[in-house]
Amino acid sequence: MPKQLTQRQIIILGGAVLVVVVLGFIVSLNFRTKSTATQLNLTVWGTDPEKVFRDMFDPYTSGGSKSVLRYIQIDPSQYKEKILSALAAGTGPDIFEIGNRELPQWENVLAPLPVTATPQFNLISLEQQFPTVVEQDFVDGGQIYALPFSVDTLAMVYNKDIFDSAGIAFPPKTWDEFQADVPLLRTINSEGQITRSAAAIGGSGKTIDDAPDILFLLMMQNGAAMTSPDFTTATFASGGPNGTAPGLDAFNFYLQFANAASASYTWNDDMGNALDNFIQGKTAILFTYKSTLNEIKDKAPFLNVGVAAMPQATGASIFVNYAKYVGLAVPRAGQVASAWNFILQLTMSPVNENIYTSETGSPPALRESIAQNMSDPVLSIFASQALTARSWRESNDAKVNDIMNAAVVNVLNGSANSTKALAQAQEAVNEIQ
């Protein structure tokens, strides 16, 4: 027969059971309080595919959670107008995407990251977790206004078959090497017309979608100071140290590729869309982003495409690349604390970043993920370039692009020389309100 417990043992056992019950109640109470505190009711607007965010939201809304997370995909052509209208009407999203060159346009309606955000995050955290360009794009006055999932950069996309036929074993690493390859890659008929372009470079945005970006990259690689130190004045046409003109020199270097009198002539704006030309095998090189590479592979899956790093200045010890991406931001008239806490949970999670990059085909933004992609033959190019990407504070990126495209056209059609056209462009940029 089992031994009977003494009265003292019964009292001790009863006390232990009571303690367990009380602790269980406290834990349960704390869990319910925490669950209630982390319930979310947020709306996110952007231009990315809906599935991307739906997959990221799933852990927050499944398993009996009462959180409500909505993502609304907006047509890029209507995006800015719809956001502004919704914010003015008080019906805007709690979180929305902004381009990395759009902070000056949105800053007056945005709430920066609160110092009370959870998890704690500051400028030191930003420098440790993201490439330098994120700070250049999304920080103003020491305050953080947006955070990204991805950092895309300009790279050299090329037709391997054309390179092989021209006897070029490796893509050029410098602009001098690129310039030497132009006559080998380009074909011209007996009437002097280009039948195959070496590269889409030298023209305007009329035919080259990323023309201003290529031009700005060349300026920065050449050491041009794009703005004054306080970011209030554009200075890319101004003189450099010791009487140099780095911005103008880069502008002239770019323009020579669309100058029929130049030995490097390989493009003109009558040739049609650069992307279409590349897909059709009429252009050997396209300087563009990973997002465009995805489009090329979708439209021309059998095209023998290679990807290489963007050419740099000969002898450069510090590489400079150019980025284009979006970040998540929070409007002032919204759930600022909850929205920012959620942005931190999303963007600081390698799991969420992997969902975003896998489903969009975009390069990563977190330094940790960048390091993990260094062995990938394609992503390693974009990942490493993110570390050396730089930016400049544009007052209005769309208007600046229009101004620079006009400057290119004015030189090519003979209405202004390059010095005058670039000076006029700088003046026009400084007049943007």
C-alpha positions as CSV (number, residue, x, y, z in Angstrom):
1,M,0.0,0.0,0.0
2,P,1.3,3.5,-0.8
3,K,2.7,5.4,2.2
4,Q,0.2,8.0,3.6
5,L,1.5,11.6,3.7
6,T,1.9,13.3,7.0
7,Q,0.0,16.5,7.8
8,R,3.2,18.5,7.4
9,Q,3.9,17.0,4.0
10,I,0.3,17.8,2.9
11,I,0.7,21.4,3.9
12,I,4.0,21.7,2.0
13,L,2.5,20.1,-1.1
14,G,-0.6,22.3,-1.0
15,G,1.6,25.4,-0.7
16,A,3.6,24.3,-3.7
17,V,0.5,23.7,-5.7
18,L,-0.8,27.1,-4.8
19,V,2.5,28.8,-5.8
20,V,2.3,27.0,-9.2
21,V,-1.3,28.1,-9.8
22,V,-0.5,31.7,-8.8
23,L,2.6,31.8,-11.1
24,G,0.6,30.3,-13.9
25,F,-2.0,32.9,-13.5
26,I,0.6,35.7,-13.5
27,V,2.3,34.3,-16.6
28,S,-1.1,33.9,-18.4
29,L,-2.0,37.5,-17.4
30,N,1.3,38.8,-18.7
31,F,1.0,36.9,-21.9
32,R,-2.5,38.2,-22.6
33,T,-1.3,41.7,-21.8
34,K,1.6,41.3,-24.2
35,S,-0.6,39.9,-26.9
36,T,-3.0,42.7,-26.6
37,A,-0.2,45.3,-26.6
38,T,1.3,43.8,-29.8
39,Q,-2.0,43.6,-31.7
40,L,-1.6,45.7,-34.9
41,N,-4.1,47.5,-37.1
42,L,-2.0,49.0,-39.9
43,T,-2.3,49.8,-43.6
44,V,0.7,49.9,-45.9
45,W,0.8,51.4,-49.4
46,G,3.4,50.7,-52.0
47,T,4.2,49.7,-55.6
48,D,5.6,46.3,-54.8
49,P,3.5,43.1,-55.5
50,E,0.8,42.4,-52.9
51,K,2.0,38.8,-52.4
52,V,5.4,40.1,-51.0
53,F,3.8,41.8,-48.1
54,R,1.1,39.3,-47.6
55,D,3.8,36.7,-47.0
56,M,5.6,38.9,-44.5
57,F,2.4,39.8,-42.7
58,D,1.3,36.2,-42.3
59,P,3.2,35.5,-39.0
60,Y,1.6,38.6,-37.4
61,T,-2.0,37.7,-38.4
62,S,-2.1,33.9,-38.2
63,G,-2.5,31.6,-35.2
64,G,-5.6,33.3,-33.7
65,S,-4.0,36.8,-33.7
66,K,-6.3,39.7,-33.8
67,S,-3.9,41.9,-35.7
68,V,-5.1,43.4,-39.0
69,L,-2.5,44.2,-41.6
70,R,-3.4,45.5,-45.0
71,Y,-1.2,46.2,-48.0
72,I,-2.5,48.1,-51.0
73,Q,-0.5,48.0,-54.3
74,I,-0.6,51.3,-56.2
75,D,0.1,51.9,-59.9
76,P,3.5,53.7,-59.9
77,S,2.2,56.3,-62.4
78,Q,-0.5,57.3,-59.9
79,Y,1.4,56.6,-56.7
80,K,2.4,60.1,-55.6
81,E,-0.9,61.7,-56.5
82,K,-2.9,59.1,-54.6
83,I,-0.7,59.3,-51.5
84,L,-0.9,63.1,-51.3
85,S,-4.7,63.1,-51.9
86,A,-5.2,60.4,-49.2
87,L,-3.0,62.2,-46.7
88,A,-4.8,65.5,-47.3
89,A,-8.1,63.8,-46.8
90,G,-7.0,62.1,-43.6
91,T,-7.4,58.6,-45.2
92,G,-3.8,57.9,-45.9
93,P,-1.8,54.7,-45.0
94,D,0.0,54.2,-41.7
95,I,3.2,53.2,-43.7
96,F,4.1,53.9,-47.3
97,E,7.1,53.5,-49.6
98,I,9.2,56.4,-50.7
99,G,12.1,56.4,-53.3
100,N,15.6,56.8,-52.0
101,R,15.8,60.2,-53.7
102,E,12.4,61.5,-52.5
103,L,13.0,62.5,-48.9
104,P,13.1,66.2,-49.7
105,Q,9.6,65.9,-51.3
106,W,8.0,64.0,-48.5
107,E,9.9,65.2,-45.4
108,N,7.3,67.8,-44.3
109,V,4.6,65.1,-44.0
110,L,6.8,62.4,-42.5
111,A,7.4,61.4,-38.8
112,P,11.0,60.4,-38.1
113,L,11.8,57.4,-36.1
114,P,10.9,58.1,-32.4
115,V,13.6,57.7,-29.8
116,T,11.2,55.4,-27.9
117,A,10.9,53.0,-30.8
118,T,11.0,49.3,-30.0
119,P,13.4,47.7,-30.7
120,Q,15.7,50.6,-30.0
121,F,17.4,51.9,-33.1
122,N,19.5,54.9,-33.8
123,L,22.1,56.3,-36.2
124,I,24.8,54.0,-34.8
125,S,22.5,51.0,-35.5
126,L,21.8,52.3,-39.0
127,E,25.5,52.5,-39.8
128,Q,26.1,49.0,-38.4
129,Q,23.2,47.4,-40.2
130,F,22.9,49.2,-43.5
131,P,25.2,50.5,-46.3
132,T,26.3,54.1,-46.1
133,V,23.9,55.2,-48.9
134,V,20.9,54.5,-46.7
135,E,22.1,57.2,-44.2
136,Q,22.7,59.6,-47.1
137,D,19.2,59.1,-48.5
138,F,17.0,58.7,-45.5
139,V,18.6,60.7,-42.7
140,D,18.2,64.4,-42.2
141,G,19.1,66.5,-39.2
142,G,20.2,63.4,-37.4
143,Q,16.8,61.8,-37.7
144,I,15.9,58.6,-39.6
145,Y,12.9,58.9,-42.0
146,A,12.7,55.6,-43.8
147,L,14.3,52.1,-43.9
148,P,14.6,49.7,-46.9
149,F,14.4,46.0,-47.6
150,S,16.7,46.3,-50.6
151,V,19.4,48.4,-52.2
152,D,19.7,48.2,-55.9
153,T,22.6,49.6,-57.9
154,L,23.5,50.4,-61.5
155,A,25.5,47.5,-63.1
156,M,26.7,46.5,-66.5
157,V,24.4,44.0,-68.2
158,Y,26.0,42.7,-71.4
159,N,25.3,40.3,-74.3
160,K,27.9,37.4,-73.9
161,D,27.5,36.3,-77.5
162,I,28.4,39.7,-78.9
163,F,31.4,40.0,-76.5
164,D,32.6,36.5,-77.6
165,S,32.2,37.3,-81.3
166,A,34.2,40.6,-80.8
167,G,37.0,38.6,-79.1
168,I,36.5,40.3,-75.8
169,A,37.2,37.7,-73.0
170,F,36.2,39.8,-70.0
171,P,33.9,42.8,-69.5
172,P,35.7,46.1,-69.0
173,K,36.4,47.1,-65.4
174,T,37.3,50.8,-66.1
175,W,35.8,53.5,-68.3
176,D,39.1,53.5,-70.3
177,E,38.7,49.8,-71.0
178,F,35.1,50.3,-71.9
179,Q,36.0,53.1,-74.3
180,A,38.6,50.8,-75.9
181,D,35.9,48.1,-76.4
182,V,33.4,50.4,-78.1
183,P,34.8,50.1,-81.6
184,L,35.0,46.3,-81.2
185,L,31.4,45.9,-80.1
186,R,29.8,48.5,-82.4
187,T,28.9,47.9,-86.0
188,I,28.4,50.7,-88.6
189,N,27.1,50.3,-92.2
190,S,28.6,52.0,-95.3
191,E,26.4,55.0,-94.7
192,G,27.8,55.6,-91.3
193,Q,24.7,54.4,-89.5
194,I,25.0,52.3,-86.3
195,T,23.6,48.9,-86.9
196,R,24.6,47.6,-83.5
197,S,25.4,49.8,-80.6
198,A,28.2,49.0,-78.2
199,A,26.2,50.4,-75.3
200,A,23.2,52.6,-74.5
201,I,25.1,55.7,-73.3
202,G,25.3,59.3,-74.3
203,G,21.6,59.9,-75.1
204,S,18.7,61.3,-73.1
205,G,15.9,59.7,-71.1
206,K,13.9,59.7,-74.4
207,T,15.6,56.4,-75.2
208,I,17.8,55.5,-72.1
209,D,15.6,55.1,-69.0
210,D,18.5,55.5,-66.6
211,A,20.4,58.2,-68.5
212,P,20.5,60.8,-65.7
213,D,21.6,58.1,-63.2
214,I,24.5,57.1,-65.5
215,L,25.5,60.8,-65.9
216,F,25.3,61.5,-62.1
217,L,27.4,58.4,-61.4
218,L,30.1,59.5,-63.8
219,M,30.1,62.9,-62.1
220,M,30.5,61.5,-58.6
221,Q,33.1,59.0,-59.8
222,N,35.1,61.9,-61.2
223,G,35.0,63.7,-57.9
224,A,32.3,66.3,-58.6
225,A,30.7,67.9,-55.5
226,M,27.0,67.5,-56.4
227,T,25.7,69.9,-53.7
228,S,27.0,72.4,-51.1
229,P,27.8,70.8,-47.7
230,D,24.4,71.9,-46.3
231,F,22.6,70.3,-49.3
232,T,20.9,73.6,-50.1
233,T,22.5,74.3,-53.5
234,A,23.4,72.1,-56.5
235,T,27.1,72.5,-57.4
236,F,27.7,69.8,-60.0
237,A,28.5,72.4,-62.7
238,S,30.9,74.4,-60.5
239,G,34.6,74.2,-60.7
240,G,36.6,71.8,-58.5
241,P,40.0,72.2,-56.8
242,N,43.0,73.6,-58.8
243,G,40.8,74.9,-61.6
244,T,39.3,71.5,-62.5
245,A,35.8,71.0,-63.7
246,P,35.0,67.4,-62.7
247,G,31.2,67.7,-63.4
248,L,31.7,69.2,-66.8
249,D,34.4,66.6,-67.7
250,A,32.1,63.8,-66.8
251,F,29.3,65.4,-68.8
252,N,31.6,65.7,-71.9
253,F,32.7,62.1,-71.4
254,Y,29.1,61.0,-71.4
255,L,28.1,63.0,-74.4
256,Q,30.9,61.8,-76.7
257,F,29.1,58.4,-77.1
258,A,26.2,60.2,-78.9
259,N,28.4,62.5,-80.9
260,A,28.6,61.3,-84.5
261,A,32.0,63.0,-84.9
262,S,33.5,61.1,-82.0
263,A,35.6,57.9,-82.4
264,S,33.5,56.6,-79.5
265,Y,30.1,57.3,-81.2
266,T,27.8,54.4,-80.4
267,W,24.3,55.8,-79.7
268,N,21.7,58.4,-80.7
269,D,18.2,59.1,-79.6
270,D,16.8,58.0,-83.0
271,M,17.7,54.4,-82.2
272,G,14.6,53.8,-80.1
273,N,14.3,52.4,-76.6
274,A,17.5,51.1,-75.1
275,L,16.0,48.1,-73.3
276,D,14.2,47.0,-76.5
277,N,17.4,47.3,-78.5
278,F,19.3,45.2,-75.9
279,I,16.7,42.5,-75.9
280,Q,16.7,42.4,-79.7
281,G,20.5,42.0,-79.8
282,K,21.0,45.4,-81.3
283,T,23.0,46.7,-78.2
284,A,25.8,45.0,-76.5
285,I,25.7,46.7,-73.1
286,L,23.0,48.2,-71.0
287,F,23.9,50.1,-67.8
288,T,20.9,49.4,-65.6
289,Y,19.5,48.0,-62.3
290,K,18.8,44.5,-61.1
291,S,15.1,45.2,-61.5
292,T,15.6,45.7,-65.2
293,L,17.7,42.5,-65.4
294,N,14.7,40.7,-64.0
295,E,12.6,42.2,-66.8
296,I,15.2,41.2,-69.4
297,K,15.2,37.6,-68.3
298,D,11.4,37.5,-68.3
299,K,11.1,38.9,-71.9
300,A,14.1,37.2,-73.4
301,P,14.8,34.0,-71.4
302,F,17.2,32.6,-74.0
303,L,19.3,35.7,-74.4
304,N,22.9,35.0,-73.3
305,V,23.2,37.7,-70.7
306,G,26.1,38.5,-68.4
307,V,26.3,40.9,-65.5
308,A,29.4,42.8,-64.4
309,A,30.2,45.5,-61.9
310,M,29.8,49.1,-63.1
311,P,33.1,50.5,-64.6
312,Q,35.1,52.7,-62.4
313,A,37.7,55.4,-63.0
314,T,41.1,54.1,-64.0
315,G,43.3,53.8,-60.9
316,A,40.5,54.5,-58.5
317,S,41.2,53.2,-55.0
318,I,37.7,54.1,-53.7
319,F,34.8,52.7,-55.8
320,V,31.6,54.7,-56.3
321,N,28.3,53.2,-57.4
322,Y,24.8,54.6,-57.7
323,A,21.7,53.3,-56.0
324,K,17.9,53.2,-56.6
325,Y,15.5,51.6,-54.1
326,V,12.6,52.3,-51.8
327,G,12.2,52.6,-48.0
328,L,9.2,52.4,-45.6
329,A,8.2,55.7,-44.1
330,V,5.5,56.9,-41.6
331,P,3.2,59.9,-42.1
332,R,2.9,62.4,-39.2
333,A,-0.9,62.1,-39.0
334,G,-1.0,58.4,-38.2
335,Q,0.0,55.7,-35.7
336,V,3.6,56.8,-35.5
337,A,4.8,54.6,-32.7
338,S,3.1,51.4,-33.8
339,A,4.0,52.0,-37.4
340,W,7.7,52.6,-36.7
341,N,7.9,49.7,-34.4
342,F,6.5,47.5,-37.2
343,I,8.9,48.9,-39.8
344,L,11.8,48.0,-37.5
345,Q,10.4,44.5,-37.0
346,L,10.1,44.1,-40.8
347,T,13.3,45.6,-42.1
348,M,15.6,44.3,-39.3
349,S,14.5,40.7,-39.9
350,P,16.7,38.7,-42.3
351,V,13.7,36.4,-42.7
352,N,11.4,39.2,-43.9
353,E,14.2,40.6,-46.1
354,N,14.7,37.2,-47.7
355,I,10.9,37.1,-48.5
356,Y,11.2,40.5,-50.1
357,T,14.3,39.8,-52.1
358,S,13.3,36.3,-53.1
359,E,9.9,37.4,-54.4
360,T,11.0,40.6,-56.1
361,G,14.5,39.5,-57.3
362,S,16.0,42.5,-55.5
363,P,19.4,42.6,-53.9
364,P,19.4,42.8,-50.0
365,A,20.0,45.8,-47.8
366,L,21.1,44.5,-44.5
367,R,24.9,44.1,-44.2
368,E,24.4,40.7,-42.8
369,S,22.5,39.5,-45.9
370,I,25.0,41.3,-48.2
371,A,27.8,39.3,-46.7
372,Q,25.8,36.1,-47.2
373,N,25.3,36.9,-50.9
374,M,29.0,37.4,-51.8
375,S,29.2,33.9,-53.2
376,D,26.3,34.3,-55.6
377,P,27.6,35.0,-59.2
378,V,25.0,37.7,-59.9
379,L,23.7,38.9,-56.5
380,S,27.3,39.4,-55.3
381,I,27.8,42.1,-57.9
382,F,24.8,44.1,-56.7
383,A,25.4,43.3,-53.0
384,S,29.0,44.5,-53.1
385,Q,28.1,47.6,-55.0
386,A,25.5,48.5,-52.4
387,L,28.4,48.9,-49.9
388,T,30.1,51.5,-52.2
389,A,26.9,53.2,-53.4
390,R,26.6,56.9,-52.9
391,S,23.9,59.4,-53.3
392,W,23.2,63.1,-53.3
393,R,20.3,65.2,-52.0
394,E,18.0,66.0,-54.9
395,S,15.3,68.5,-54.3
396,N,12.9,66.7,-56.6
397,D,14.3,63.7,-58.4
398,A,11.7,63.7,-61.3
399,K,12.2,67.4,-62.0
400,V,16.0,67.0,-61.8
401,N,15.9,64.1,-64.3
402,D,13.9,66.2,-66.7
403,I,16.4,69.1,-66.4
404,M,19.4,66.8,-67.0
405,N,17.7,65.1,-70.0
406,A,17.0,68.6,-71.4
407,A,20.7,69.5,-71.0
408,V,21.8,66.4,-72.9
409,V,19.3,67.1,-75.7
410,N,20.4,70.8,-75.9
411,V,24.0,69.8,-76.5
412,L,23.2,67.0,-79.0
413,N,20.9,69.2,-81.1
414,G,23.5,72.1,-81.1
415,S,21.4,74.6,-79.2
416,A,24.0,75.0,-76.5
417,N,27.6,73.8,-75.8
418,S,28.2,71.5,-72.9
419,T,29.5,74.3,-70.5
420,K,26.4,76.4,-71.0
421,A,24.0,73.5,-70.9
422,L,25.3,72.1,-67.7
423,A,25.4,75.6,-66.1
424,Q,21.8,76.1,-67.1
425,A,20.9,72.7,-65.7
426,Q,22.5,73.6,-62.3
427,E,20.6,76.9,-62.2
428,A,17.3,75.2,-63.1
429,V,17.9,72.6,-60.3
430,N,18.5,75.4,-57.8
431,E,15.2,77.1,-58.8
432,I,13.1,74.0,-58.1
433,Q,10.5,74.7,-55.3
